[in-house]
Amino acid sequence: MGVIKILMDTVLVRCLFLYAVHPLLEALLVGQLPQWAVVGVERRAHMDRVSALLNDWAMQMDLSELERRRWLAAGQVHDLLRDSEPSELRETLPSKLVKLPGPILHGPAVAERLRREGVDDGELLIAVAQHSLGDVRFGRLGRALYAADFLEPGRAFLPEWRAELRERMPDDFDAVVAEVTEARIRNLTESGSKVSPQTLDFWNMMAREAA
């Protein structure tokens, strides 16, 4: 009996390890924000909707339990500093990042904070850091977060079009991500804002892969 218990305990520990993410991310999955988060009520609701959308896609794609939890965590963590003052965020970033426009500082700032907290999931860190601009280094998680941030149902603009794109996910994954990127670029140009070369590179890559 003692040997059987030891074997069962060993299997349990291994299963928990397989499904584990960093403790900070695990806490987010049960609604516990880190003390350094700067998140208002509306922002928190947005993060919840992004996570729910990512969870739906992960389940439809039959991803592993660990992968699904990583996707959930990315949705919960990506905007943890979105409501911070840009001047405060610049104080936390490496010198090469401080000149970024204020509205996109929060992604790199969150990723930097996660690194300091011991999160070493490179794919997740890139996804969080670059979720506003897109990045050619994105894996599947980064692309999904980039799309979900734009397509989550709480956003008011073009609701029918965005609902149609959500319906096409995840079966038409790369094509939807390419369309989301194109829409973001179009919104920027129509408003007279500058489009980052990084976003253009990402769009070109996604358009090629979706073709």
One Martini backbone bead per residue (centre of mass of N, CA, C, O) as a GRO file, in nm:
protein
  211
    1MET     BB    1   0.058   0.063  -0.020
    2GLY     BB    2   0.299   0.254   0.005
    3VAL     BB    3   0.393   0.230  -0.291
    4ILE     BB    4   0.132   0.326  -0.424
    5LYS     BB    5   0.129   0.608  -0.297
    6ILE     BB    6   0.395   0.704  -0.413
    7LEU     BB    7   0.311   0.674  -0.709
    8MET     BB    8   0.066   0.863  -0.696
    9ASP     BB    9   0.220   1.115  -0.603
   10THR     BB   10   0.408   1.131  -0.847
   11VAL     BB   11   0.190   1.167  -1.061
   12LEU     BB   12   0.066   1.423  -0.944
   13VAL     BB   13   0.315   1.603  -0.961
   14ARG     BB   14   0.350   1.576  -1.269
   15CYS     BB   15   0.074   1.694  -1.345
   16LEU     BB   16   0.110   1.969  -1.212
   17PHE     BB   17   0.357   2.045  -1.380
   18LEU     BB   18   0.220   2.031  -1.662
   19TYR     BB   19  -0.010   2.263  -1.557
   20ALA     BB   20   0.202   2.478  -1.493
   21VAL     BB   21   0.255   2.804  -1.396
   22HIS     BB   22   0.332   3.077  -1.283
   23PRO     BB   23   0.221   3.199  -0.987
   24LEU     BB   24   0.124   3.472  -1.097
   25LEU     BB   25  -0.053   3.342  -1.321
   26GLU     BB   26  -0.223   3.163  -1.142
   27ALA     BB   27  -0.353   3.396  -0.983
   28LEU     BB   28  -0.496   3.523  -1.228
   29LEU     BB   29  -0.686   3.271  -1.283
   30VAL     BB   30  -0.829   3.357  -0.981
   31GLY     BB   31  -0.825   3.695  -0.965
   32GLN     BB   32  -0.519   3.775  -0.882
   33LEU     BB   33  -0.360   4.060  -0.851
   34PRO     BB   34  -0.098   4.233  -0.859
   35GLN     BB   35   0.019   4.506  -0.686
   36TRP     BB   36   0.127   4.657  -0.963
   37ALA     BB   37  -0.136   4.696  -1.074
   38VAL     BB   38  -0.320   4.907  -1.331
   39VAL     BB   39  -0.673   4.863  -1.294
   40GLY     BB   40  -0.970   4.906  -1.409
   41VAL     BB   41  -1.284   4.803  -1.456
   42GLU     BB   42  -1.288   4.807  -1.769
   43ARG     BB   43  -1.016   4.666  -1.809
   44ARG     BB   44  -1.087   4.405  -1.665
   45ALA     BB   45  -1.315   4.325  -1.858
   46HIS     BB   46  -1.140   4.305  -2.107
   47MET     BB   47  -0.950   4.081  -2.005
   48ASP     BB   48  -1.174   3.871  -1.967
   49ARG     BB   49  -1.261   3.861  -2.267
   50VAL     BB   50  -0.995   3.777  -2.387
   51SER     BB   51  -0.966   3.515  -2.226
   52ALA     BB   52  -1.228   3.381  -2.321
   53LEU     BB   53  -1.150   3.373  -2.619
   54LEU     BB   54  -0.889   3.211  -2.588
   55ASN     BB   55  -1.024   2.967  -2.459
   56ASP     BB   56  -1.205   2.890  -2.692
   57TRP     BB   57  -0.981   2.842  -2.899
   58ALA     BB   58  -0.818   2.631  -2.742
   59MET     BB   59  -1.048   2.423  -2.732
   60GLN     BB   60  -1.097   2.398  -3.041
   61MET     BB   61  -0.778   2.311  -3.076
   62ASP     BB   62  -0.694   2.106  -2.857
   63LEU     BB   63  -0.525   2.194  -2.633
   64SER     BB   64  -0.347   2.182  -2.384
   65GLU     BB   65  -0.370   2.263  -2.060
   66LEU     BB   66  -0.120   2.441  -2.049
   67GLU     BB   67  -0.181   2.611  -2.301
   68ARG     BB   68  -0.451   2.722  -2.208
   69ARG     BB   69  -0.334   2.869  -1.956
   70ARG     BB   70  -0.148   3.055  -2.112
   71TRP     BB   71  -0.369   3.201  -2.268
   72LEU     BB   72  -0.522   3.306  -2.027
   73ALA     BB   73  -0.285   3.463  -1.900
   74ALA     BB   74  -0.236   3.659  -2.133
   75GLY     BB   75  -0.513   3.800  -2.109
   76GLN     BB   76  -0.470   3.895  -1.803
   77VAL     BB   77  -0.171   4.047  -1.844
   78HIS     BB   78  -0.148   4.258  -2.089
   79ASP     BB   79  -0.311   4.514  -1.909
   80LEU     BB   80  -0.188   4.577  -1.613
   81LEU     BB   81  -0.063   4.887  -1.724
   82ARG     BB   82  -0.268   5.066  -1.896
   83ASP     BB   83  -0.345   5.285  -1.647
   84SER     BB   84  -0.083   5.414  -1.663
   85GLU     BB   85   0.161   5.636  -1.664
   86PRO     BB   86   0.396   5.689  -1.897
   87SER     BB   87   0.615   5.811  -1.710
   88GLU     BB   88   0.626   5.559  -1.524
   89LEU     BB   89   0.698   5.346  -1.737
   90ARG     BB   90   0.971   5.465  -1.835
   91GLU     BB   91   1.121   5.403  -1.559
   92THR     BB   92   1.105   5.068  -1.621
   93LEU     BB   93   1.266   5.092  -1.886
   94PRO     BB   94   1.462   5.056  -2.123
   95SER     BB   95   1.613   5.289  -2.320
   96LYS     BB   96   1.506   5.165  -2.603
   97LEU     BB   97   1.180   5.216  -2.498
   98VAL     BB   98   1.109   5.521  -2.402
   99LYS     BB   99   1.012   5.631  -2.707
  100LEU     BB  100   0.757   5.521  -2.699
  101PRO     BB  101   0.443   5.542  -2.719
  102GLY     BB  102   0.226   5.562  -2.467
  103PRO     BB  103  -0.004   5.341  -2.562
  104ILE     BB  104   0.252   5.102  -2.582
  105LEU     BB  105   0.408   5.066  -2.300
  106HIS     BB  106   0.260   4.840  -2.134
  107GLY     BB  107   0.367   4.583  -2.259
  108PRO     BB  108   0.673   4.608  -2.197
  109ALA     BB  109   0.628   4.659  -1.891
  110VAL     BB  110   0.503   4.389  -1.821
  111ALA     BB  111   0.730   4.207  -1.926
  112GLU     BB  112   0.947   4.323  -1.739
  113ARG     BB  113   0.806   4.248  -1.475
  114LEU     BB  114   0.791   3.944  -1.522
  115ARG     BB  115   1.091   3.894  -1.532
  116ARG     BB  116   1.144   3.992  -1.239
  117GLU     BB  117   0.940   3.758  -1.129
  118GLY     BB  118   1.036   3.488  -1.319
  119VAL     BB  119   0.936   3.492  -1.601
  120ASP     BB  120   1.040   3.248  -1.882
  121ASP     BB  121   0.823   3.285  -2.115
  122GLY     BB  122   0.898   3.387  -2.418
  123GLU     BB  123   0.632   3.382  -2.580
  124LEU     BB  124   0.462   3.542  -2.375
  125LEU     BB  125   0.638   3.798  -2.356
  126ILE     BB  126   0.611   3.879  -2.653
  127ALA     BB  127   0.305   3.893  -2.664
  128VAL     BB  128   0.276   4.118  -2.451
  129ALA     BB  129   0.477   4.336  -2.554
  130GLN     BB  130   0.339   4.316  -2.879
  131HIS     BB  131   0.013   4.346  -2.886
  132SER     BB  132  -0.006   4.634  -3.039
  133LEU     BB  133   0.195   4.574  -3.309
  134GLY     BB  134   0.331   4.328  -3.350
  135ASP     BB  135   0.526   4.022  -3.456
  136VAL     BB  136   0.741   3.806  -3.622
  137ARG     BB  137   0.790   3.628  -3.346
  138PHE     BB  138   0.532   3.509  -3.331
  139GLY     BB  139   0.336   3.286  -3.217
  140ARG     BB  140   0.038   3.157  -3.159
  141LEU     BB  141  -0.015   3.328  -2.906
  142GLY     BB  142   0.044   3.612  -3.018
  143ARG     BB  143  -0.169   3.604  -3.242
  144ALA     BB  144  -0.413   3.556  -3.060
  145LEU     BB  145  -0.388   3.809  -2.882
  146TYR     BB  146  -0.397   4.020  -3.106
  147ALA     BB  147  -0.684   3.939  -3.198
  148ALA     BB  148  -0.847   3.942  -2.927
  149ASP     BB  149  -0.802   4.243  -2.855
  150PHE     BB  150  -0.981   4.329  -3.114
  151LEU     BB  151  -1.240   4.106  -3.100
  152GLU     BB  152  -1.368   4.156  -2.857
  153PRO     BB  153  -1.714   4.213  -2.773
  154GLY     BB  154  -1.680   4.506  -2.621
  155ARG     BB  155  -1.640   4.634  -2.877
  156ALA     BB  156  -1.820   4.875  -3.079
  157PHE     BB  157  -1.690   4.840  -3.348
  158LEU     BB  158  -1.794   4.659  -3.594
  159PRO     BB  159  -1.963   4.403  -3.481
  160GLU     BB  160  -2.025   4.214  -3.726
  161TRP     BB  161  -1.739   4.180  -3.837
  162ARG     BB  162  -1.610   4.073  -3.574
  163ALA     BB  163  -1.798   3.830  -3.542
  164GLU     BB  164  -1.709   3.691  -3.806
  165LEU     BB  165  -1.413   3.654  -3.721
  166ARG     BB  166  -1.468   3.484  -3.471
  167GLU     BB  167  -1.606   3.250  -3.628
  168ARG     BB  168  -1.332   3.182  -3.795
  169MET     BB  169  -1.233   3.104  -3.530
  170PRO     BB  170  -0.953   2.892  -3.576
  171ASP     BB  171  -0.970   2.786  -3.878
  172ASP     BB  172  -0.874   3.093  -3.997
  173PHE     BB  173  -0.627   3.213  -3.852
  174ASP     BB  174  -0.424   3.372  -4.041
  175ALA     BB  175  -0.638   3.539  -4.194
  176VAL     BB  176  -0.749   3.689  -3.949
  177VAL     BB  177  -0.487   3.820  -3.854
  178ALA     BB  178  -0.443   3.976  -4.116
  179GLU     BB  179  -0.710   4.142  -4.101
  180VAL     BB  180  -0.652   4.277  -3.833
  181THR     BB  181  -0.394   4.420  -3.921
  182GLU     BB  182  -0.518   4.580  -4.152
  183ALA     BB  183  -0.725   4.733  -3.976
  184ARG     BB  184  -0.522   4.877  -3.797
  185ILE     BB  185  -0.378   5.028  -4.021
  186ARG     BB  186  -0.626   5.178  -4.130
  187ASN     BB  187  -0.696   5.331  -3.870
  188LEU     BB  188  -0.431   5.490  -3.857
  189THR     BB  189  -0.437   5.632  -4.137
  190GLU     BB  190  -0.723   5.767  -4.103
  191SER     BB  191  -0.608   5.928  -3.833
  192GLY     BB  192  -0.294   6.012  -3.894
  193SER     BB  193  -0.118   5.784  -3.807
  194LYS     BB  194   0.154   5.606  -3.738
  195VAL     BB  195   0.314   5.328  -3.879
  196SER     BB  196   0.477   5.069  -3.784
  197PRO     BB  197   0.716   4.872  -3.919
  198GLN     BB  198   0.646   4.627  -3.744
  199THR     BB  199   0.352   4.600  -3.846
  200LEU     BB  200   0.417   4.568  -4.147
  201ASP     BB  201   0.584   4.312  -4.119
  202PHE     BB  202   0.358   4.143  -3.997
  203TRP     BB  203   0.155   4.170  -4.225
  204ASN     BB  204   0.328   4.049  -4.451
  205MET     BB  205   0.359   3.773  -4.319
  206MET     BB  206   0.055   3.703  -4.289
  207ALA     BB  207  -0.021   3.730  -4.588
  208ARG     BB  208   0.161   3.503  -4.686
  209GLU     BB  209   0.045   3.272  -4.498
  210ALA     BB  210  -0.264   3.314  -4.602
  211ALA     BB  211  -0.229   3.251  -4.921
   0.00000   0.00000   0.00000
